[in-house]
Amino acid sequence: MKKIISSTLCIVCISTLLIGCSGNSDIANVTVTKVKTSNSISDTTYTGNVASAEKVSIIPSVSGKVQTVDVEVGQTVEKNAQLFTIDNTELTYKLNQAQANYDAAAAAYDKTVGGSAKQTQNDAATALEKAQNELKDAQSQYENNTAVTAAQTAYNDAKANYDRTNTLYEAEATSKVTLDDAKSKLDTASAALEIAKANAETRLNNAKASFAAASENASITNAIINPDNIASAKAQMDSANAALDIAKHQLDNATITAPIAGKISAKNISVGEFAPTQTPSLVLENANSVNVIIKVTETNINDIYIGMAAKISVPSTGLSYDGTISTISPSADQKTGMFDVQVDINASDDNLKLGMVTNVTLVNSNEDNTLLVPKESVFEEDGTSYVYVVNSDILAKHTVTVGSSKNQYVEIKDGVSANDQIVVEGSSNMKDNGKFNIVKSN
């Protein structure tokens, strides 16, 4: 049975091909479209879904275990309302540590530039001045010491006496006893001179040591509170203060609040779970401010403008709303070749839900019913422009008067009527009153 059917189909197909190849050479294959008017933009219906003009994905800036969740999907919340909280135990510890570090840095800064440091500097300066005066006195006394002078004089006398007595002794002019007595006096005078010099040098050396110690102490004290150290202490205090601000900010961020008023449209967290920091925990949308994104072809995009009125109808509810175009994409989508146009719905109500399918028509206030045809549908012969119009089962060649161009279209002032079906593209055997076969209708 299958063989019989297959054979029959083959015979039919072959017959069809033979018929098509013979006796139909005068039938033109054509692509047709309808004559448009400049108000055709209002005749176009666009489809789009209701979307919120304000849609916020709530992603916490700190990670941690979710402690409380205060909202549910569909719940309306006011701006700054608490949405959920994250366990803040560790963040509180960090804040306390940051506070302690700041307090220590502030205390060090106050000590560096405060009264106690200044008093220490003044005391060091006074001690240095006192040590300097003591050194001057010790130097002066050392250079003009009467005890050393007297001891030097006594030593010089004892030395002269000993030298004279020794000369006499060698000449056998005096006794050994006299020489020994002179030697004893010389030794006593020498010892007294050394003692006098040592006493004078001891005060001078002590004064020098005291001055050196006072100088070093003053230098160290001045270094502690010099401008560079003050700046360093200030920088450390500012750094600690910045760390404290960060700790406070992180602790505040453990309580997540609503950035806008609206409704919760999605909830992806539960108590006890760890809140993700890269995917939304909640999605908040402003249901009072809604719009529809429609896709517009390049043929119509230049007829659309911001502020243009629109009618939005919702098939599921049968309700209609007024709208206004608020944004027009400056470039077409590379995949679809369509332009995104945002239509704001002027006044929504509780019947209009986010995600609902809508039909949108645009209201062109500049409509003038100009007739338009594709540029490629106008042919020329001997300086005369004409188009082929479908007239029942034949093509009629109509002479037309061409006006200005409009994107891919050209204005036709006479020769056709609105909604006439005309040929856009056809085979070479097209002719007036000729037969045709429509292969495509735009």
C-alpha positions as CSV (number, residue, x, y, z in Angstrom):
1,M,0.0,0.0,0.0
2,K,2.9,2.4,0.9
3,K,4.5,1.7,-2.5
4,I,1.3,2.7,-4.3
5,I,0.9,6.0,-2.3
6,S,4.6,6.9,-2.9
7,S,4.2,6.2,-6.6
8,T,1.1,8.3,-6.8
9,L,2.8,11.2,-5.0
10,C,5.7,11.1,-7.4
11,I,3.4,11.2,-10.4
12,V,1.6,14.2,-8.9
13,C,4.8,16.0,-8.2
14,I,6.2,15.4,-11.6
15,S,3.0,16.6,-13.2
16,T,3.0,19.7,-11.1
17,L,6.6,20.5,-12.2
18,L,5.7,20.0,-15.8
19,I,2.7,22.3,-15.5
20,G,4.9,24.9,-13.8
21,C,7.5,24.8,-16.5
22,S,5.0,25.0,-19.4
23,G,2.2,27.4,-20.0
24,N,3.0,29.7,-17.0
25,S,6.0,31.7,-18.3
26,D,3.8,34.9,-18.3
27,I,3.1,34.7,-14.6
28,A,5.3,37.0,-12.6
29,N,6.5,36.1,-9.2
30,V,6.2,39.1,-6.9
31,T,6.6,40.4,-3.4
32,V,3.9,42.8,-2.3
33,T,3.1,45.2,0.5
34,K,0.4,47.7,1.3
35,V,0.6,51.4,0.8
36,K,1.1,53.0,4.2
37,T,0.1,56.4,5.5
38,S,2.1,58.7,7.8
39,N,-0.3,57.9,10.6
40,S,0.5,54.2,10.3
41,I,2.6,54.5,13.4
42,S,-0.7,54.8,15.3
43,D,-1.9,51.6,13.6
44,T,1.0,49.6,15.0
45,T,0.5,47.7,18.2
46,Y,3.6,46.9,20.3
47,T,3.7,44.3,23.0
48,G,5.6,44.6,26.3
49,N,5.5,43.7,29.9
50,V,4.9,45.9,32.9
51,A,8.1,46.7,34.7
52,S,9.0,48.8,37.6
53,A,10.8,52.1,36.9
54,E,12.7,51.6,40.2
55,K,14.0,48.1,40.8
56,V,16.7,47.5,43.5
57,S,18.5,44.3,44.2
58,I,19.4,44.3,47.9
59,I,22.9,42.9,48.4
60,P,24.5,43.4,51.9
61,S,27.9,44.8,52.0
62,V,29.0,42.7,54.9
63,S,28.8,38.9,55.1
64,G,27.5,36.9,58.0
65,K,24.6,34.8,59.3
66,V,21.1,36.2,58.8
67,Q,19.7,37.0,62.3
68,T,16.3,38.3,61.4
69,V,14.1,38.7,58.2
70,D,11.4,41.3,58.6
71,V,9.6,41.1,55.2
72,E,7.9,38.7,52.9
73,V,7.3,38.7,49.2
74,G,4.5,41.1,48.2
75,Q,4.9,43.2,51.3
76,T,4.9,46.9,50.9
77,V,7.7,48.8,52.7
78,E,8.5,52.4,53.3
79,K,11.9,53.9,52.5
80,N,14.5,53.2,55.3
81,A,12.3,50.4,56.8
82,Q,14.3,47.5,58.3
83,L,14.4,44.5,55.9
84,F,16.7,42.1,57.6
85,T,19.7,42.0,60.0
86,I,23.0,40.1,60.0
87,D,24.6,38.8,63.2
88,N,26.8,41.7,64.5
89,T,28.7,40.0,67.3
90,E,32.1,40.0,65.6
91,L,31.4,43.5,64.1
92,T,30.8,44.8,67.6
93,Y,34.1,43.3,68.8
94,K,35.9,45.0,65.9
95,L,34.2,48.3,66.7
96,N,35.3,48.1,70.3
97,Q,38.9,47.4,69.3
98,A,38.9,50.2,66.8
99,Q,37.6,52.5,69.5
100,A,40.4,51.5,71.9
101,N,43.0,52.0,69.2
102,Y,41.6,55.5,68.5
103,D,41.6,56.4,72.2
104,A,45.2,55.4,72.6
105,A,46.3,57.3,69.4
106,A,44.4,60.4,70.6
107,A,46.0,60.2,74.0
108,A,49.5,59.9,72.5
109,Y,48.7,62.9,70.3
110,D,47.5,65.0,73.2
111,K,50.6,64.1,75.2
112,T,52.8,65.1,72.3
113,V,51.3,68.5,71.8
114,G,49.6,69.0,75.2
115,G,50.6,70.8,78.5
116,S,52.6,68.0,80.1
117,A,54.9,67.7,77.1
118,K,55.4,71.5,77.0
119,Q,56.2,71.6,80.7
120,T,58.8,68.9,80.3
121,Q,60.3,70.9,77.4
122,N,60.5,74.0,79.6
123,D,62.0,72.0,82.5
124,A,64.7,70.6,80.2
125,A,65.5,74.1,78.9
126,T,65.8,75.4,82.4
127,A,68.1,72.6,83.4
128,L,70.3,73.2,80.4
129,E,70.6,76.9,81.2
130,K,71.5,76.1,84.8
131,A,74.2,73.6,83.7
132,Q,75.6,76.1,81.2
133,N,76.0,78.7,83.9
134,E,77.6,76.2,86.2
135,L,80.1,75.3,83.4
136,K,81.0,78.9,82.9
137,D,81.6,79.4,86.6
138,A,83.7,76.2,86.8
139,Q,85.7,77.2,83.8
140,S,86.3,80.7,85.2
141,Q,87.3,79.3,88.6
142,Y,89.6,76.7,87.0
143,E,91.3,79.4,85.1
144,N,91.5,81.8,88.1
145,N,91.8,79.4,91.0
146,T,93.7,81.1,93.9
147,A,94.3,77.8,95.6
148,V,96.1,76.5,92.6
149,T,98.0,79.7,92.2
150,A,99.2,79.6,95.9
151,A,100.1,75.9,95.6
152,Q,102.0,76.7,92.4
153,T,103.9,79.5,94.1
154,A,104.7,77.3,97.1
155,Y,105.9,74.6,94.7
156,N,108.0,77.0,92.8
157,D,109.6,78.3,96.0
158,A,110.2,74.8,97.3
159,K,111.7,73.8,93.9
160,A,114.1,76.8,93.9
161,N,115.1,76.1,97.5
162,Y,115.8,72.5,96.7
163,D,117.8,73.3,93.6
164,R,119.9,75.8,95.6
165,T,120.4,73.4,98.5
166,N,121.4,70.6,96.2
167,T,124.0,72.9,94.5
168,L,125.5,73.7,98.0
169,Y,125.4,70.1,99.0
170,E,127.3,69.0,95.9
171,A,129.9,71.8,96.7
172,E,130.0,70.3,100.3
173,A,128.8,73.7,101.5
174,T,125.8,72.3,103.3
175,S,124.8,69.1,105.1
176,K,122.8,66.1,104.0
177,V,120.2,66.9,106.6
178,T,119.5,70.3,105.0
179,L,119.2,68.8,101.6
180,D,116.8,66.1,102.8
181,D,114.7,68.8,104.5
182,A,114.5,70.8,101.2
183,K,113.6,67.7,99.3
184,S,110.8,67.0,101.8
185,K,109.4,70.4,101.4
186,L,109.5,70.1,97.6
187,D,107.6,66.9,97.7
188,T,105.0,68.4,100.0
189,A,104.5,71.4,97.8
190,S,104.2,69.2,94.7
191,A,101.6,67.0,96.3
192,A,99.7,70.1,97.4
193,L,99.8,71.5,93.9
194,E,98.4,68.3,92.4
195,I,95.7,68.2,95.0
196,A,94.7,71.8,94.2
197,K,94.7,71.1,90.4
198,A,92.7,67.9,90.9
199,N,90.1,69.8,93.0
200,A,89.7,72.5,90.3
201,E,89.5,70.0,87.5
202,T,86.9,67.9,89.3
203,R,84.4,70.7,89.5
204,L,85.1,71.6,85.9
205,N,84.7,68.0,84.7
206,N,81.5,67.7,86.8
207,A,80.1,70.9,85.2
208,K,81.0,69.6,81.7
209,A,79.3,66.3,82.4
210,S,76.2,68.1,83.8
211,F,76.0,70.3,80.8
212,A,76.3,67.4,78.3
213,A,73.6,65.5,80.1
214,A,71.3,68.6,80.1
215,S,72.0,69.2,76.4
216,E,71.1,65.6,75.5
217,N,68.0,65.7,77.7
218,A,66.8,69.0,76.0
219,S,67.5,67.5,72.5
220,I,65.5,64.4,73.3
221,T,62.6,66.4,74.8
222,N,62.5,68.8,71.8
223,A,62.6,65.8,69.4
224,I,59.6,64.2,71.1
225,I,57.4,67.3,70.4
226,N,59.0,68.6,67.3
227,P,56.7,69.3,64.3
228,D,57.6,66.1,62.5
229,N,56.6,64.0,65.5
230,I,53.5,66.0,66.1
231,A,52.5,65.4,62.4
232,S,53.3,61.7,62.9
233,A,51.1,61.5,66.0
234,K,48.4,63.3,64.2
235,A,48.6,60.9,61.2
236,Q,48.4,57.9,63.6
237,M,45.3,59.4,65.3
238,D,43.6,60.2,61.9
239,S,44.3,56.6,60.7
240,A,42.8,55.2,63.9
241,N,39.8,57.5,63.5
242,A,39.3,56.2,59.9
243,A,39.5,52.6,61.1
244,L,36.9,53.5,63.7
245,D,34.6,55.0,61.1
246,I,34.9,51.9,58.9
247,A,34.1,49.7,61.9
248,K,31.0,51.8,62.7
249,H,29.9,51.7,59.0
250,Q,30.2,47.9,58.9
251,L,28.2,47.6,62.1
252,D,25.5,49.9,60.7
253,N,25.5,47.8,57.5
254,A,24.6,44.7,59.5
255,T,21.1,46.2,59.6
256,I,19.8,46.3,56.0
257,T,17.1,48.9,55.2
258,A,15.0,49.8,52.2
259,P,16.7,52.3,49.9
260,I,13.3,53.1,48.3
261,A,9.6,52.6,49.0
262,G,8.1,49.7,47.2
263,K,7.1,46.0,47.3
264,I,9.3,43.0,47.9
265,S,9.2,41.0,44.6
266,A,11.8,38.3,45.5
267,K,13.3,36.9,48.8
268,N,16.3,34.6,48.7
269,I,17.3,34.5,52.4
270,S,16.1,32.8,55.6
271,V,17.1,33.2,59.2
272,G,20.3,31.2,60.0
273,E,21.6,31.2,56.5
274,F,24.7,33.1,55.4
275,A,23.8,36.2,53.5
276,P,25.5,36.2,50.1
277,T,27.4,39.3,49.1
278,Q,27.3,38.8,45.3
279,T,23.6,37.7,44.7
280,P,20.5,39.6,45.8
281,S,19.1,38.7,49.1
282,L,15.9,40.7,48.3
283,V,14.5,42.5,45.3
284,L,12.5,45.7,45.9
285,E,10.4,47.3,43.2
286,N,8.4,50.5,43.2
287,A,5.0,49.4,41.9
288,N,3.7,53.0,41.9
289,S,6.2,54.0,39.1
290,V,5.9,51.5,36.2
291,N,6.7,51.4,32.5
292,V,6.7,49.2,29.5
293,I,9.6,48.6,27.1
294,I,8.6,48.2,23.5
295,K,10.7,47.2,20.5
296,V,10.4,49.6,17.5
297,T,11.7,49.0,14.0
298,E,14.0,51.3,12.2
299,T,11.1,52.2,9.8
300,N,9.2,53.9,12.6
301,I,11.9,54.9,15.1
302,N,12.4,58.4,13.5
303,D,8.7,59.1,13.9
304,I,8.9,58.6,17.6
305,Y,10.0,61.3,20.1
306,I,10.3,61.7,23.8
307,G,7.1,63.0,25.3
308,M,4.9,61.2,22.7
309,A,1.6,59.9,24.1
310,A,0.8,56.3,24.2
311,K,-2.2,54.0,25.0
312,I,-1.5,50.9,27.1
313,S,-4.1,48.2,27.3
314,V,-3.9,45.1,29.4
315,P,-5.7,42.1,27.8
316,S,-6.0,40.1,31.0
317,T,-7.9,42.8,32.8
318,G,-9.5,44.8,29.9
319,L,-8.2,48.0,31.4
320,S,-6.3,50.8,29.6
321,Y,-3.9,53.4,30.8
322,D,-2.3,56.5,29.4
323,G,1.4,56.7,28.9
324,T,4.3,58.8,27.7
325,I,7.6,57.9,26.0
326,S,10.4,58.8,28.4
327,T,13.5,57.3,26.7
328,I,14.5,56.1,23.3
329,S,17.6,53.9,22.8
330,P,20.1,55.7,20.5
331,S,21.2,52.4,18.8
332,A,19.5,49.3,17.7
333,D,19.9,45.9,19.2
334,Q,22.6,44.1,17.2
335,K,20.7,40.8,17.3
336,T,17.1,42.0,16.5
337,G,17.8,45.3,14.8
338,M,15.0,46.8,17.0
339,F,15.2,50.0,19.2
340,D,14.2,49.9,22.9
341,V,11.6,52.6,23.7
342,Q,10.5,53.1,27.3
343,V,6.8,54.1,27.8
344,D,6.0,55.4,31.3
345,I,2.5,54.6,32.5
346,N,1.2,57.9,33.8
347,A,-1.2,56.6,36.5
348,S,-1.2,53.0,37.6
349,D,-3.5,51.2,40.1
350,D,-3.6,48.0,42.1
351,N,-5.0,46.1,39.0
352,L,-1.8,46.7,37.1
353,K,0.7,44.1,38.3
354,L,4.4,43.9,37.5
355,G,5.1,41.5,34.6
356,M,1.6,41.7,33.0
357,V,1.5,41.6,29.2
358,T,0.3,44.9,27.6
359,N,-0.5,46.1,24.1
360,V,0.9,49.6,23.4
361,T,-0.1,52.0,20.6
362,L,1.5,55.3,20.0
363,V,-0.4,58.5,19.4
364,N,1.1,60.6,16.6
365,S,0.0,64.2,17.0
366,N,1.7,65.1,13.7
367,E,-0.3,62.7,11.5
368,D,-1.2,64.1,8.0
369,N,-2.2,60.9,6.1
370,T,0.6,61.2,3.6
371,L,0.8,58.1,1.4
372,L,4.1,56.2,1.6
373,V,5.5,53.3,-0.3
374,P,8.9,51.6,-0.2
375,K,11.5,53.3,-2.4
376,E,12.2,50.0,-4.2
377,S,8.5,49.7,-5.3
378,V,8.8,52.8,-7.6
379,F,10.0,52.1,-11.1
380,E,11.0,54.6,-13.7
381,E,10.6,54.5,-17.5
382,D,11.4,57.4,-19.8
383,G,11.4,59.8,-16.9
384,T,8.0,58.7,-15.6
385,S,7.6,57.0,-12.2
386,Y,5.1,54.2,-11.8
387,V,4.2,51.3,-9.5
388,Y,2.5,48.0,-10.0
389,V,-0.8,47.7,-8.1
390,V,-2.6,44.4,-7.5
391,N,-5.9,44.6,-9.2
392,S,-7.9,41.5,-8.6
393,D,-5.9,38.8,-10.5
394,I,-3.7,41.1,-12.6
395,L,-1.1,43.8,-12.1
396,A,-2.0,47.3,-13.0
397,K,0.7,49.8,-13.9
398,H,-0.1,53.1,-12.2
399,T,1.8,56.3,-13.0
400,V,2.6,58.2,-9.8
401,T,3.8,61.5,-8.7
402,V,6.7,61.1,-6.2
403,G,7.3,63.5,-3.3
404,S,9.9,63.7,-0.6
405,S,11.7,60.7,0.9
406,K,11.1,59.5,4.5
407,N,13.7,56.9,5.7
408,Q,13.1,53.8,3.5
409,Y,9.9,55.2,2.1
410,V,8.9,57.8,-0.5
411,E,5.8,60.0,-0.5
412,I,3.3,59.3,-3.3
413,K,1.1,62.4,-4.1
414,D,-1.2,60.6,-6.5
415,G,-1.6,57.4,-8.4
416,V,-2.4,55.0,-5.5
417,S,-4.7,54.8,-2.6
418,A,-4.2,53.9,1.1
419,N,-4.0,50.1,1.6
420,D,-3.5,49.4,-2.1
421,Q,-1.4,46.3,-2.5
422,I,1.7,47.2,-4.6
423,V,4.7,45.2,-5.8
424,V,7.9,45.7,-4.0
425,E,10.0,43.2,-5.9
426,G,9.1,41.1,-8.9
427,S,10.5,39.0,-11.7
428,S,11.5,40.5,-15.1
429,N,8.2,39.4,-16.8
430,M,6.0,41.8,-14.8
431,K,3.8,43.9,-17.1
432,D,0.6,45.9,-17.1
433,N,-2.4,43.7,-17.0
434,G,-0.1,40.7,-16.5
435,K,-0.7,37.7,-14.3
436,F,1.2,37.3,-11.1
437,N,2.0,34.9,-8.3
438,I,2.6,36.3,-4.7
439,V,5.6,34.7,-3.2
440,K,5.9,37.0,-0.2
441,S,3.7,39.6,1.4
442,N,5.3,42.2,3.7
